[in-house]
Every structure is written in C-alpha cells, then in structure tokens.
Amino acid sequence: MPFTLSTIPPHSDGEGSLCLGVERGVVIVISVVGFLLALLAVPDFSHDHLPTTSPWMLESVVFGMLQVAAPPLALTRKGAPAAVWLWVSVAANVALLAFEPFLLRTPLPDGATPWLLSMALVGFGCVAVSEKRPIRAAVICLGLTAALTTVYAGRIPASHSIIDGVGLALLSCSLVAGMKVLRARADRADRIEHDAQLLFETQNRQTALEKERTATDSLLHDSVLAAFLSAASGEAPDRATSMAASALRVISDTNDHPVMHAATIRWEDAVKKHLAEWELFRPHARIDLAPHLDVILPPATADALLAAALQALTNSVKHAGPVSHRSLIATSLPGGGVQILVSDDGKGFNASSISAERLGVRVSILESVHQAGGSADIRSIPGQGTTATLRWHPPTPSQTSGSKPKAVRIALIPQHQMLRILSAVVIMAILTAISETALFSRAIGPLIAAGIGLLLLPALFRGAKTGTMRRLTAWGIAAGGMVLCCTATIGLDPSAVNAGSLYWYTCGILAGAVIVWTTGHPGPPIVTLTFQIAQLTLWAGPTGAIRLGLAAEIVIVIAGLMMRRAIRRVSVAADISADTQRTLTLQQTQLDAFHLERRDRLHHTRATAAPMLHHIIKQRGLLDQVGRTECRVLEQALRDEIRGRHLLNPTMRDVISTHRRRGAYVQVLDDGGLDHYHPDTLNILIDNAAAQIKQLRSARIILRTGTSDTDTAITIVASTPDETAAALGLDADDDVDLWATIPHPHEVQLAA
C-alpha cells in the first residue's frame, strides 16, 4: 500500500470546519452580549422588584448569573459548542420565569421595562444554537415568549404587553431562522470546499501519475532499452557493457520513497549534475550549456530539459550520419526562461514516416519536456539536417493560480440580503410609527417622523439595491435623520413609553445608518447616531436613554461587529486549513505516483531485465545469437510496458513472449480507450484477447485498444505474408489469419 501523509477528513452534514466555527462564533457573541445585557438589566431589576424580598432577589440574581455564565462554558471543547451548557442557560431562564411573579411589583411602575425581556435574548440564542431542528427550536422560543408575556400580564399596560410579546416572538423566530441560514450556508461552503479539495486531489494525482509515468518511460528507454538494443546489435561490446551496468544501477535503486527536491534550482547547479554525461559527447559536438545563465527553475523541469537534450544529441550521433556541424547551445529567454537548441546538418528524416514504436523522440523528448512544464519542437528535412528546440518559460501568475482550485467564497450573510432586511426594518419602523400614533399615543411627533422616513426611503432603497451612494446623498440622508430625531418624540412623555413602544425610532435610525455605512460612507451615519444618542439623553435623561433601548442598540451593534469578526476569523482559519491540506495533497500525490508508477515499474523491470543485464556485463557485451535474440525480446517487452500498458497482464505477457521467441512480430498499442476500467474488468478483457491469440501461428500480430466513443474495446489483427508472391518478387497483400474485435465490458463474453 502507498505510504500516506494525510487524508481528507470525511464530510458530514453540519460538521464542517466553517459550520463549527460559525456556531462557536455565535456562542461567543451570546456570551459577551449576555453579560452586557445583564449589566443593563440591573437598574430595571432593582426598579421593578419588591425591596422586602432579598432572599428571592438573591436567588434570582444567582440564576441570572448562571444564565450568563453558561454560554462561555459551552466553549470548553475545540469542536462544536457543548450543548449541555447551552441548555443549562435555557433552564436558568425558565427558572427565572418561575420565580419572577413572586418578586415583581404589582403593577410595575409607569414606564418600567421588564428586565427579563432583554435577558430572554440569551435564552433564545442558546436554543437556536443547541437545537439544530429549526421548527423545534422555534416552538421552544415561542414557549418562552408566551411564558414571559404571561408573567408580565397585568403588570404592564396591555398595549406594551402586546407589542413586547409580538416583538419577542418575531425576534426569537428571526434568531432561529438566521441560525438555520448561517448553518446552511456554512455547510454549503464546507461542502464546496470539500468537493473542490477532492477535485484538486484527483486532478493532481492524475497529473503526478502522468509526470511520473513519462519520467519513468524516459528513464527506462534511455537506460534499459538502449542497453538491450546496443547488446542486440553486437557492434560495440564495450559500450553495451557500460550501458548495461548503468541500466542495472537504475533498476536496482531500492529507495522506497521519492526524493523531495527543493522548490527551485539554479541552472548552473542543474548543469553540474549532468557534467559526466555531457563529456562523452564533446568529441562529436560543440556543447555550450552556458552554466552562467541567470535562470531559476524547478528541479524536475531542469532534469527533463537536460535529459531530453541528451537524448536528442544521442539520436543525432546514432542516426544523422556524417555531419560537418553538430551543436548543443543553451541560451536564456526573456522573463527568466531557458532554451536549448540541438542541431546538426546530417541526413535528416521525414517525421511522418517515424513508427509509433520509436519512443526516443516521443517519450524521451516531447512528452517528458511537456510534462515538466516546457515545450519541445523537432524540425527535420531529409538531406538538410535536424533541429530540436527545447524551451521553458516561468509560469505566469494566472497559470500558477490555475493549478489550485479556485477559492470558494460564500458570504454567510450576503450583503444584498442584509440590506434587504435593513430596508424591511425601515419600512416596519415607518408603519409602526403610524400605527403607534393612530392607536395609542395620538402624538404628532411619530407621524412627522414617519413622513420624513417616507421621504428618505427611495434614496435608502437605491443605496441598498446598488450598494453605492453619492456622498451628497449620504449627507442628505444624515441631515434628514437628524431632523427625524428632533421630531420623533414630540408629544410623547418619556415616562410613559418603554423600549418596546419606541423601538420604531431607535431601530429605524440604526437600520438606515447601517445601509448608508455599507455604501461606503461611514461619516454620515456616525453623525446621525451621535445626534440620536444626544437627543434621547436630553429628552429622557441618561437612565431613560438606557431604559428606552439605546444601550441595547449599542449592544446589538457590538454583537454584529463581533459576529462579523468571528466569521472572518473562521473563514481565514478555513482558508489556512485548506491551503495546508492542498500542500499535503500535493506531497501525497507525489508519493502515490512514485509508488503506483515508478517503484512498481522498476520492480517489474528488475525482475525481467536484471538477469540479462548481468549476463551482458559478464560476457563483456559479446553475446551469441541466442543472447542477442533474448535482448530483442526483452527490449520489445519493455517497449510494450511503455506503449501498451493497459493491454498487459501476466497472461498476456506470457503469450506475447512465446510468440516473439518463435520469431513473430507482435505490436501492442494502447490509445487510451481502457483507462477508466476497473482492474477486474480490464483483466477480463485482456484474458479474452490473450486466449484469442494464444494458438495463432501468424508472423505478425497487432493488438490495439479502441476508443471510448466506439463499441470496440480491443482490436486484434493477425496476418502472414504470402511467401510465394514474395519469392517471385510480386506485390501481394498479407493473408489475414484473424481479425477480431472485443466489445466494451457491457457486451463482454469470455473466450472459449
């Protein structure tokens, strides 16, 4: 099994890192806001309760402290908040409701604000986080709201009781719905990130496998196959012996782990690694690798370029014939790239006439350079020589970023939705002001304020819709807001109103200010809110301003800022975690590619080729006819591993080897039509093909894969030349002994 650095953790609903982070962020906000609300509720507590029941008061304070202290305890573990502590806070809220009727004045003083109304927010928040079923959470919150309304029924005016009850019901349902939306969007973000990570892993594993496969093909071709070809020719025993020893060192590498190179290497250092190889060719060519070039490139790219240049020079020495000029020149390219030109004025060749079996150009030059991020071009004209051009350019930022999955950005609270909600709050504030005037206060101030709000509404809507606003418009809205502040309380008695009956004013101004702020103009809303604070303080006094909800608004703003900061921190942590996972994934893909491709291929090659390589070395390259034949068979078998990998299994290898030893020409061509099959299915196909060619006595056998868009998986063609026609010098077609097609797996029938 491949060595494993890391794995992607399994994903489950609601358990992603971003979703958990959001839950923890919400609990942190509840903890801080609960503490602030408790401080704000102390004056109301002492104002609303009987002074002669100190034991009950003490007990209520203890329960209240427990309610505030429970949310922080929910953060005692790293994962999801501990729900048991959140439910303790809810239980404390219920206990407070049970004791509250025994402690309250009857009726409450005029203008009194029940202290548990604000503290109920803590309970609602804890229910929304701990109970993940929205309907059940909403029912619990509505139950708490009903209990609160019942406790204070008869102790505050009926109008205030109705407004408070409806407001709390809407607020609790909004908290539950908001938490559901946050969870859903965070979970969706986690899912998309998880899917992107899987896609990233799959793509990079495939890329790493292809790179490792090409590099291994090139390595085996340039060492083992070249050694067998040299030994089979019998022309240069000393060279065959040297090449066999070098090939034996390559396939005898027992390192079970890839060498993790540095990210970059200097061109000079890369050239020095291969100096010994270049020295062998200096008598045959002018070589200038220009080690002084100021080029920094990936080690794998440098190795691929130099290996491809060496192969191109080898091909020139072997095939170009007599030449007057042969050279290998390296030069730098603009932008930090490098170019290598290998040229000769030899006999050249026609590229279209090169057989697919000739792997020196395709595998060792074109594919290896391409997989390493470079480009290779070979131009040749018969009688005029050959030029191989190898280039590498540093990747551009867009190309670099393209290798990673695009960051998934899902705003947990999208700005356009938030602005719609704020616009709805402004509309509700206007309607409530009109209703308050018509049904209860009969004051002119709220009606004037509603009219001013209607005038400002179109500009706020445009800003909320487009997300932009002219500076002059922003300051105009600020001026209108200050006029609204001056008129909103005309005709109202500060001692006869409470936060519930005046929320339209405080919340309406706050919502409008946030809309202007989000359009990029922080100055006007700050001025408006400062003016509102001053106006309320002058009208109702400092304690009255707190009682009428101004302090609560400040707490809400703080909560919003904290929530935004918490979500931002969670998002940053999620991004860092994703980047770390991608780095580990890249390392894992390299390990997988090494184990699945190079190590296994080297083990297979060592088992099949090492005995003959030892024999070549022992005989000093002087082989008899049997030995040369065996070298050709082994060279062709290794060529099959490069050219026809998906058409081979132990059974097929044995059958092909038998045919080659009797003198038949066997060609195996894999065009990629079987890449996606499961190994078991692939073995059925290959065994079927092996059974069909096993009994043949043909001189020529060709196996080729079909393509995925046809019904054919494997095509088999076996033929024998007409010896009589050949002896008479006549042109004649070969006698076809077998022409068979094996269909794709859904139609596969095992050969008899």
Secondary structure, 3 states (H helix, E strand, C coil): CCCCCCCCCCCCCCCCHHHHHHHHHHHHHHHHHHHHHHHHHHHHHHHHECCCCHHHHHHHHHHHHHHHHHHHHCCCCCCCCCHHHHHHHHHHHHHHHHHHHHHECCCCCCCCCCHHHHHHHHHHHHHHHHCCCHHHHHHHHHHHHHHHHHHHECCECHHHHHHHHHHHHHHHHHHHHHHHHHHHHHHHHHHHHHHHHHHHHHHHHHHHHHHHHHHHHHHHHHHHHHHHHHHHHCCCHHHHHHHHHHHHHHHCCCCCCCCCCCCCEEHHHHHHHCHHHHHCCCCCCEEECCCCCCCEECHHHHHHHHHHHHHHHHHHHHHCCCCCCEEEEEEEECCCEEEEEEEECCCCCCHHHCCCCCHHHHHHHHHHHHHCCCEEEEEEECCCEEEEEEEECCCCHHHHHHCCCCCCCCCCCCHHHHHHHHHHHHHHHHHHHHHHHHHHHCCHHHHHHHHHHHHHHHHHHHHHHHCCCCHHHHHHHHHHHHHHHHHHCCCCCHHHCCHHHHHHHHHHHHHHHHHHHHCCCCHHHHHHHHHHHHHHHHHHHHHHHHHCCHHHHHHHHHHHHHHHHHHHHHHHHHHHHHHHHHHHHHHHHHHHHHHHHHHHHHHHHHHHHHHHHHHHHHCCCCCCHHHHHHHHHHHHHHHHHHHCHHHCCHHHHHHHHHHHHCCCEEEEECCCCCCCCCHHHHHHHHHHHHHHHCCCCCCEEEEEECCCCCCEEEEEEEEECCHHHHHCCCCCCCEEEEEEEEECHHHCCCCC
